[in-house]
Amino acid sequence: MLRIGHLILLSVGTQLPFDRLVRAVDDWAIAAGRTDVVAQVGPSTYAPRSLKAFPFLAPEAFRELQLNATIMISHAGMGSILTALEYGKPIIIMPRDHLRGEHRNGHQMATAERFKAVPGIYVASDEHGLIEHLTRLTELTGSQKLPPHAPASFTDRLRDFILRP
């Protein structure tokens, strides 16, 4: 049974499987006796044993889970990162490794490197780093909430620049 307020949300995106991340979180959940992990696993081939797993979620259902999550775990996708920042949620990201065939190129590694110093974002370069963060789950804190829109001063300047003759 899920306890709202103690919800852990795992998301791997919808385009590619990320079995290594799903398996690592599933193994941790079993070892830790956690029953509060909901996972959006995309086209994964690994079948989780303990996670409440869904290949895909309707946008409204996914947004509800993101709002209610205590912590988010994700691939290094910008949508997940920005949502965690917008909601002030701590997020553990583990980038897909293109050398393992988990993605087409190394942009997720570059994204993780860029965000590793941002408060509220915890980067795990591999399964061992992921487990290290998960064992300190209660110590992880979110960032200051990021506004969902750019400030008007920025958008006004951008509009003026674009419309300049």
C-alpha positions as a printed Julia matrix, in Angstrom:
165×3 Matrix{Float64}:
  0.0    0.0     0.0
  1.34   3.44   -0.93
  1.53   6.08    1.72
  1.18   9.49    0.11
  3.95  11.62    1.51
  6.29   8.63    1.47
  6.06   7.96   -2.23
  9.21   7.26   -4.22
  8.77   7.82   -7.96
 11.07   6.19  -10.49
 10.89   7.36  -14.1
 12.99   6.19  -17.04
 11.23   8.08  -19.82
  9.15   6.62  -22.6
 11.49   6.23  -25.56
 14.0    3.6   -24.48
 14.27   0.9   -21.81
 16.63   1.48  -18.88
 16.66  -1.95  -17.27
 19.86  -1.3   -15.31
 18.2    1.53  -13.36
 14.89  -0.3   -12.88
 16.66  -3.46  -11.67
 18.88  -1.52   -9.24
 15.9    0.28   -7.67
 13.89  -2.96   -7.55
 16.75  -4.83   -5.83
 17.15  -1.98   -3.32
 13.4   -1.86   -2.62
 13.35  -5.61   -1.91
 16.41  -5.44    0.35
 15.07  -2.36    2.19
 11.53  -3.72    2.48
 10.11  -0.73    0.59
  6.62  -1.01   -0.85
  6.22   2.67   -1.67
  8.0    2.82   -5.03
  5.99   3.55   -8.16
  7.87   3.16  -11.43
  7.24   4.4   -14.94
  9.44   1.89  -16.79
  8.8    2.64  -20.46
  9.53  -0.22  -22.87
 11.59  -2.08  -20.25
 12.31  -5.77  -20.68
 13.06  -6.28  -16.97
  9.97  -7.18  -14.92
 10.19  -5.59  -11.45
  9.38  -7.87   -8.53
  8.49  -5.26   -5.93
  7.83  -1.96   -7.69
  4.37  -0.83   -8.74
  5.45  -0.64  -12.38
  3.7    0.92  -15.36
  5.15   1.09  -18.88
  3.46   4.44  -19.46
  1.26   6.76  -17.43
 -1.29   9.31  -18.59
  0.11  12.84  -18.18
 -2.39  13.72  -15.43
 -1.59  10.56  -13.44
  2.15  11.12  -13.86
  1.86  14.76  -12.74
 -0.11  13.63   -9.65
  2.64  11.15   -8.75
  5.31  13.81   -9.24
  3.44  16.21   -6.96
  2.99  13.56   -4.25
  6.46  12.03   -4.45
  8.79  12.48   -1.52
 11.72  11.81   -3.82
 12.19  11.2    -7.51
 14.63   8.82   -9.18
 15.24   9.17  -12.89
 17.42   8.85  -15.93
 19.19  12.13  -16.69
 16.3   13.46  -18.78
 15.72  17.19  -18.7
 11.96  16.83  -18.24
 12.42  14.9   -15.0
 15.16  17.22  -13.75
 13.2   20.41  -14.45
 10.04  18.98  -12.89
 11.93  18.07   -9.71
 13.38  21.59   -9.58
  9.96  23.15  -10.25
  8.41  21.19   -7.37
 11.43  21.48   -5.06
 11.74  17.68   -4.9
 15.02  15.88   -4.35
 15.94  13.81   -7.38
 18.53  11.11   -7.88
 19.59  10.87  -11.5
 21.52   8.04  -13.08
 22.44   8.79  -16.69
 22.04   6.25  -19.43
 25.42   5.02  -20.7
 25.6    5.13  -24.48
 28.61   2.77  -24.39
 26.27   0.11  -22.93
 23.72   0.77  -25.67
 21.32   2.55  -23.29
 21.16   5.64  -25.5
 22.24   6.94  -28.88
 24.93   9.3   -27.58
 26.51  10.57  -24.36
 24.31  13.6   -23.74
 22.86  12.16  -20.51
 26.37  11.78  -19.09
 27.02  15.44  -19.97
 23.7   16.47  -18.4
 24.52  14.64  -15.17
 27.97  16.24  -15.05
 26.44  19.69  -15.5
 23.85  19.23  -12.74
 25.95  17.43  -10.13
 26.61  20.64   -8.17
 22.98  21.82   -8.19
 21.31  21.56   -4.77
 18.59  18.92   -4.68
 20.05  16.92   -7.58
 21.99  13.82   -6.6
 23.98  12.18   -9.39
 24.71   8.46   -9.38
 27.16   7.44  -12.08
 26.26   3.78  -11.63
 24.24   1.34   -9.53
 26.64   1.59   -6.58
 26.29   5.37   -6.45
 22.52   4.98   -6.69
 22.45   2.65   -3.69
 24.67   5.06   -1.73
 22.12   7.83   -2.28
 19.17   5.53   -1.52
 20.68   4.45    1.81
 20.74   8.15    2.77
 17.2    8.75    1.55
 16.03  10.63    4.65
 18.97  13.05    4.38
 18.28  14.13    0.79
 16.71  17.55    0.4
 15.11  19.28   -2.55
 16.09  22.53   -4.15
 14.42  25.87   -3.8
 11.37  25.67   -6.08
 12.02  26.8    -9.61
  9.28  29.02  -11.04
  7.36  27.23  -13.83
  7.83  30.22  -16.17
 10.67  32.6   -16.97
 10.42  36.06  -15.38
  8.53  38.63  -17.45
 11.67  40.79  -17.68
 13.42  37.94  -19.52
 10.53  37.09  -21.85
 10.01  40.79  -22.64
 13.67  41.18  -23.62
 13.55  37.98  -25.65
 10.4   39.1   -27.47
 11.96  42.51  -28.19
 15.07  40.84  -29.57
 13.1   38.48  -31.82
 10.8   41.2   -33.12
 13.59  43.73  -33.67
 13.69  44.83  -37.34
